[in-house]
Amino acid sequence: MSDNFSHHQRGLESPGDRHQPITPSDTLAVSPRPRALWCQTSGDLVIEDCDGTQLSYAVTAGQILPFRAARILATGTTATVYGWE
């Protein structure tokens, strides 16, 4: 497949070019860490950052969170999310 932008440096503001389903886990980190999260279904999303701080977000289907989550916790998470990298 031809890529007109293959010779450009990729930065954090660049659009993602990989996506992955994220299985919430209270023990496992998200790997690789995404540059953003896309919410497939509405619900609650418990996110842990790189410092271990955990917060719960009420999200809606189609919402994009420009956040590099270290972990999506199973406890308290009812939304389905995908990671963009």
Secondary structure, 3 states (H helix, E strand, C coil): CCCCCCCCCCCCCCCCCCEEECCCCCCCCCCCCCCEEEECCCEEEEEECCCCCEEEEEECCCCEECCCCCEECCCCCCCCEEEEC
